[in-house]
Amino acid sequence: AVTIRYFQDSALMMTALKKQEIDAINRGLTAEQVVELQEKKPENDHLQLVETLADSGKLDEAADHALEAAHWADEAGEGAGNGAYARHRLGGFLLQLGRADEAAAVLESVL
């Protein structure tokens, strides 16, 4: 949970409060920063790591983060969007790692 001490704009405060329950401890966050934090999606963080790790040739780690991204996308109700993309990437990594049976199962689930 994000915690807040003050807001510069009461309308933005209400927007942030409606997004999720917010505790009141941290100082110095603007309303815009709070709303941005509340809108952050874990699957996006994992997808960014997937691309960075894949570009670095760390396919095992990229596959792990692709699996996490798929999980969080499903949790967020975005299985058909980010979840499908994460599974597509995961299947490709598994294939490159010589794990064809696992790759086939993952890629079939994307269809």
Number of C-alpha atoms within 10 A of each C-alpha: 10 16 14 18 12 16 18 11 11 11 11 16 19 12 14 23 16 11 13 13 11 15 12 11 10 11 11 10 16 17 22 16 12 21 20 11 13 17 12 10 13 15 25 16 13 21 23 15 19 28 17 13 17 17 11 10 11 14 20 17 15 26 24 15 24 28 23 22 30 28 19 20 23 17 13 14 11 15 19 13 12 21 26 21 18 27 25 20 25 28 27 19 24 21 16 13 13 10 13 15 12 14 22 15 11 20 19 12 12 16 8
